Amino acid sequence: MEIAIHLKNVTHRFGGQSLFENLSIDIEAKKITAILGKSGSGKSTLLQMINGLIRPDEGTVYLFGKALDYNQIHQIRLSIGYAVQQVGLFPHLTVFENITLPGVLADWASDRKKKRAEALMELVSLEEIHKDKYPYQLSGGEQQRVGLCRAILLDPPLMLLDESFSSLDPETKQDIHNEVLKLQRTEPRCIVMVTHDPDEAKKLGDTQLKFENGKLFPLQ
């Protein structure tokens, strides 16, 4: 079993109290791990720690066998896709420009960006006519598809989803769930998703964990 993420004795304190303490966990590569928990339980903080946005007060975060090097964190983040509930599309950029932005940061050639963006749009059932539209011209589901394309443009081995689908209506949410599973079959990667929806966790997660009292437990 290949391990993508290893947290070793990680402690994070906030407001003088430990949000979690001596937390250790292995998360498997090329699988979807769903993490459930109440608001404020530490789910989003955990993702931010994996992404290097928050440093643990104690302990170490390892990605694919290497301890996070915070001096190289911007380069490391190019290998991590990140999608959040609000999507975070840039309103002044077109769909195509939003999707290919990581390629600009990685200094990809124009032709490479174009081919990858077109392939991903087709993969998530986002029609080509949307390419030159702006985010305000898209539905919530279309915006989420754009966000997914942008998150995986560079084909990162790791993707983090932070309540990415919670604002969608039930029908659109089911459609996006199916797109995520299709993406995972086509381009398997380690996906860590946090959610408050047990049904979503069971549908998408190969493994389901519950965050409670600063500990992670297998979902019963």
Secondary structure by P-SEA (a helix, b strand, c coil): ccccbbbcbbbbbcccccccccccccccccbbbbbbbcccccaaaaaaaaaccccccbbbbbcccccccccccccccccbbbbcccccccccccaaaaaaaaaaaacccaaaaaaaaaaaaaaacccccccccccccccaaaaaaaaaaaaccccccbbbbccccccccaaaaaaaaaaaaaaaaacccbbbbbbccaaaaaacccbbbbbccccccccc
